Amino acid sequence: MRILKFHDTHIYVKELPSDITPLLHLCDTETQKKVKNVSSPRRQREIIASHLMIKEIFNDKATINHDEYGAPIIIGIDGYIST
């Protein structure tokens, strides 16, 4: 994983295989349900990738949720996220 730092902003970049659905079992039950309810393979990949990145960066201290407009919010730490 590469980390790009600009002032107080950190950007995490990780290359993943094109088919990451085999990695779904590494996600929590709520994330697995989210993925199964999404028909777009691209969006499924985004959900899995963002979950795995958050897990790798923050261990179990933070989780991703979404507001009523679908924008990601991070729970458990003070900060902002964009996926």
Number of C-alpha atoms within 10 A of each C-alpha: 10 9 10 10 10 8 5 5 10 10 11 13 11 9 8 9 8 8 10 14 15 7 13 19 11 14 17 12 11 9 19 16 11 12 21 10 10 12 9 11 13 11 12 20 20 15 20 21 21 17 21 17 16 18 17 11 12 12 11 10 11 16 17 17 14 11 8 6 6 8 11 16 15 16 14 11 10 7 9 10 12 9 12
